[in-house]
């Protein structure tokens, strides 16, 4: 069953009271305090609906369509502050954006396929920085490793970008490297002990040597 699409439209409430105490009261009602800034405007403090916002933020680089006192404002999620233990969203920073405007964001790299048998995959870069239109930010960048042999490398400039996007990360950045599997070194095998040592007898304690000794006496 296909997952239902989550709308990025949120109705906000303008905040007039600030501070940690006020923020705690807001979170106690199931809402999230946030601040909107950018484009030379004064920071605007708002409250967002907790459940709807949390669903949207399951994906990174989300652009929210905010209803602020009847007016629509687009804003990019810039920073999400969470409680380190309970992982509850405590505060959100939003940046004003406009349609057609370009922003720089970090996009997750997703690997697809399987490398050649007997090889391992090392992912050196988990994200790449791109300049893209604020309203056309990709969820991820797909890198195929299908059939790649030992020694193969994929650099940032070889990753396919969405139309209109510009790579900001150093083009020579190593994204994925393929290496051969190595056998585990178990060390040298211990030499087998002589049979005489296994039986607990010394080499001079054989029956023949004892007889010879008696005869000599």
C-alpha positions as a Python dict, from the first residue, in 0.01 Angstrom:
ca = {
    (1, 'X'): (0, 0, 0),
    (2, 'X'): (145, 335, -106),
    (3, 'X'): (233, 580, 170),
    (4, 'X'): (4, 880, 183),
    (5, 'X'): (178, 1201, 76),
    (6, 'X'): (238, 1448, 357),
    (7, 'X'): (137, 1808, 289),
    (8, 'X'): (394, 2076, 372),
    (9, 'X'): (118, 2330, 439),
    (10, 'X'): (108, 2436, 804),
    (11, 'X'): (-109, 2689, 982),
    (12, 'X'): (101, 2883, 1230),
    (13, 'X'): (32, 3098, 1533),
    (14, 'X'): (230, 3418, 1588),
    (15, 'X'): (415, 3424, 1921),
    (16, 'X'): (437, 3734, 2136),
    (17, 'X'): (595, 3576, 2445),
    (18, 'X'): (950, 3438, 2430),
    (19, 'X'): (1200, 3264, 2658),
    (20, 'X'): (1259, 2910, 2784),
    (21, 'X'): (954, 2915, 3011),
    (22, 'X'): (724, 3017, 2727),
    (23, 'X'): (877, 2754, 2498),
    (24, 'X'): (817, 2481, 2757),
    (25, 'X'): (450, 2579, 2784),
    (26, 'X'): (417, 2564, 2404),
    (27, 'X'): (570, 2216, 2387),
    (28, 'X'): (344, 2100, 2671),
    (29, 'X'): (45, 2170, 2443),
    (30, 'X'): (189, 1953, 2164),
    (31, 'X'): (319, 2243, 1956),
    (32, 'X'): (668, 2352, 1847),
    (33, 'X'): (821, 2701, 1882),
    (34, 'X'): (998, 2831, 1571),
    (35, 'X'): (1160, 3144, 1433),
    (36, 'X'): (1157, 3264, 1070),
    (37, 'X'): (1430, 3491, 936),
    (38, 'X'): (1599, 3595, 611),
    (39, 'X'): (1576, 3841, 321),
    (40, 'X'): (1650, 4131, 553),
    (41, 'X'): (1328, 4088, 747),
    (42, 'X'): (1292, 4099, 1123),
    (43, 'X'): (1286, 3753, 1285),
    (44, 'X'): (929, 3631, 1323),
    (45, 'X'): (840, 3398, 1609),
    (46, 'X'): (568, 3144, 1542),
    (47, 'X'): (423, 2821, 1679),
    (48, 'X'): (386, 2511, 1459),
    (49, 'X'): (152, 2213, 1503),
    (50, 'X'): (364, 1938, 1657),
    (51, 'X'): (237, 1619, 1493),
    (52, 'X'): (209, 1754, 1138),
    (53, 'X'): (550, 1917, 1159),
    (54, 'X'): (716, 1601, 1290),
    (55, 'X'): (577, 1401, 995),
    (56, 'X'): (720, 1652, 747),
    (57, 'X'): (1061, 1653, 912),
    (58, 'X'): (1107, 1281, 857),
    (59, 'X'): (1277, 1396, 537),
    (60, 'X'): (1560, 1648, 523),
    (61, 'X'): (1569, 1991, 351),
    (62, 'X'): (1196, 2047, 366),
    (63, 'X'): (1037, 2368, 241),
    (64, 'X'): (726, 2455, 442),
    (65, 'X'): (428, 2646, 311),
    (66, 'X'): (331, 2850, 615),
    (67, 'X'): (0, 3020, 672),
    (68, 'X'): (87, 3323, 887),
    (69, 'X'): (-226, 3517, 978),
    (70, 'X'): (-380, 3439, 639),
    (71, 'X'): (-67, 3509, 433),
    (72, 'X'): (142, 3236, 270),
    (73, 'X'): (517, 3225, 326),
    (74, 'X'): (766, 2966, 201),
    (75, 'X'): (1042, 2875, 446),
    (76, 'X'): (1328, 2625, 435),
    (77, 'X'): (1396, 2420, 748),
    (78, 'X'): (1745, 2531, 846),
    (79, 'X'): (1795, 2376, 1190),
    (80, 'X'): (1601, 2139, 1415),
    (81, 'X'): (1687, 2128, 1785),
    (82, 'X'): (1592, 1808, 1968),
    (83, 'X'): (1607, 1686, 2325),
    (84, 'X'): (1919, 1461, 2325),
    (85, 'X'): (1748, 1191, 2532),
    (86, 'X'): (1381, 1193, 2435),
    (87, 'X'): (1442, 1316, 2078),
    (88, 'X'): (1147, 1554, 2108),
    (89, 'X'): (1165, 1858, 1877),
    (90, 'X'): (1231, 2161, 2096),
    (91, 'X'): (1277, 2440, 1841),
    (92, 'X'): (1303, 2497, 1465),
    (93, 'X'): (1490, 2764, 1267),
    (94, 'X'): (1334, 2854, 932),
    (95, 'X'): (1474, 3064, 646),
    (96, 'X'): (1246, 3264, 417),
    (97, 'X'): (1268, 3150, 53),
    (98, 'X'): (1091, 3249, -267),
    (99, 'X'): (992, 3052, -575),
    (100, 'X'): (1282, 3041, -822),
    (101, 'X'): (1535, 3129, -553),
    (102, 'X'): (1837, 2901, -522),
    (103, 'X'): (1971, 2771, -191),
    (104, 'X'): (2272, 2563, -87),
    (105, 'X'): (2178, 2241, 89),
    (106, 'X'): (2341, 1908, 180),
    (107, 'X'): (2175, 1618, -4),
    (108, 'X'): (2205, 1257, 123),
    (109, 'X'): (2386, 1008, -104),
    (110, 'X'): (2205, 678, -156),
    (111, 'X'): (2391, 375, -295),
    (112, 'X'): (2215, 130, -525),
    (113, 'X'): (2321, -205, -671),
    (114, 'X'): (2590, -458, -579),
    (115, 'X'): (2961, -446, -654),
    (116, 'X'): (3146, -741, -808),
    (117, 'X'): (3176, -1061, -602),
    (118, 'X'): (3465, -1058, -356),
    (119, 'X'): (3458, -681, -304),
    (120, 'X'): (3347, -441, -31),
    (121, 'X'): (3197, -94, -63),
    (122, 'X'): (3337, 204, 129),
    (123, 'X'): (3110, 509, 130),
    (124, 'X'): (3333, 809, 204),
    (125, 'X'): (3076, 1087, 155),
    (126, 'X'): (2726, 1059, 299),
    (127, 'X'): (2610, 1395, 161),
    (128, 'X'): (2698, 1636, -121),
    (129, 'X'): (2639, 2011, -116),
    (130, 'X'): (2432, 2142, -406),
    (131, 'X'): (2290, 2476, -512),
    (132, 'X'): (1934, 2411, -622),
    (133, 'X'): (1599, 2585, -650),
    (134, 'X'): (1437, 2602, -308),
    (135, 'X'): (1118, 2446, -438),
    (136, 'X'): (1299, 2163, -622),
    (137, 'X'): (1530, 2014, -361),
    (138, 'X'): (1592, 1642, -427),
    (139, 'X'): (1545, 1393, -143),
    (140, 'X'): (1868, 1210, -229),
    (141, 'X'): (2136, 1154, -491),
    (142, 'X'): (2152, 798, -628),
    (143, 'X'): (2492, 639, -695),
    (144, 'X'): (2499, 301, -872),
    (145, 'X'): (2780, 59, -788),
    (146, 'X'): (2638, -231, -987),
    (147, 'X'): (2917, -465, -1100),
    (148, 'X'): (3204, -233, -1004),
    (149, 'X'): (3538, -411, -959),
    (150, 'X'): (3812, -379, -698),
    (151, 'X'): (3979, -36, -722),
    (152, 'X'): (3683, 143, -878),
    (153, 'X'): (3607, 492, -744),
    (154, 'X'): (3322, 735, -788),
    (155, 'X'): (3406, 1103, -736),
    (156, 'X'): (3160, 1383, -668),
    (157, 'X'): (3176, 1517, -1023),
    (158, 'X'): (3062, 1177, -1155),
    (159, 'X'): (2736, 1180, -956),
    (160, 'X'): (2427, 1257, -1163),
    (161, 'X'): (2263, 1580, -1044),
    (162, 'X'): (1903, 1693, -1096),
    (163, 'X'): (1835, 1943, -1370),
    (164, 'X'): (1937, 2296, -1275),
    (165, 'X'): (2150, 2187, -978),
    (166, 'X'): (2512, 2293, -929),
    (167, 'X'): (2771, 2093, -736),
    (168, 'X'): (2924, 2293, -449),
    (169, 'X'): (3127, 2011, -294),
    (170, 'X'): (3483, 1972, -425),
    (171, 'X'): (3446, 1774, -752),
    (172, 'X'): (3743, 1554, -655),
    (173, 'X'): (3576, 1438, -333),
    (174, 'X'): (3570, 1058, -311),
    (175, 'X'): (3212, 942, -269),
    (176, 'X'): (3244, 564, -302),
    (177, 'X'): (3541, 330, -328),
    (178, 'X'): (3541, -43, -409),
    (179, 'X'): (3802, -261, -240),
    (180, 'X'): (3874, -634, -254),
    (181, 'X'): (3796, -856, 40),
    (182, 'X'): (4103, -957, 242),
    (183, 'X'): (4147, -1291, 417),
    (184, 'X'): (4164, -1272, 793),
    (185, 'X'): (4520, -1321, 923),
    (186, 'X'): (4505, -1602, 1178),
    (187, 'X'): (4882, -1602, 1239),
    (188, 'X'): (5127, -1891, 1194),
    (189, 'X'): (4995, -2234, 1283),
    (190, 'X'): (5178, -2385, 1583),
    (191, 'X'): (5422, -2665, 1498),
    (192, 'X'): (5317, -3016, 1597),
    (193, 'X'): (5486, -3136, 1916),
    (194, 'X'): (5721, -3441, 1884),
    (195, 'X'): (5560, -3773, 1974),
    (196, 'X'): (5795, -3815, 2268),
    (197, 'X'): (5680, -3484, 2417),
    (198, 'X'): (5319, -3583, 2372),
    (199, 'X'): (5372, -3909, 2567),
    (200, 'X'): (5563, -3730, 2841),
    (201, 'X'): (5881, -3943, 2792),
    (202, 'X'): (6220, -3792, 2727),
    (203, 'X'): (6424, -3915, 2427),
    (204, 'X'): (6674, -4086, 2660),
    (205, 'X'): (6415, -4293, 2845),
    (206, 'X'): (6356, -4556, 2575),
    (207, 'X'): (6383, -4927, 2672),
    (208, 'X'): (6690, -4979, 2449),
    (209, 'X'): (6888, -4703, 2611),
    (210, 'X'): (6801, -4835, 2962),
    (211, 'X'): (6923, -5184, 2872),
    (212, 'X'): (7244, -5050, 2732),
    (213, 'X'): (7306, -4856, 3047),
    (214, 'X'): (7261, -5169, 3268),
    (215, 'X'): (7499, -5369, 3057),
    (216, 'X'): (7762, -5101, 3087),
    (217, 'X'): (7742, -5114, 3466),
}
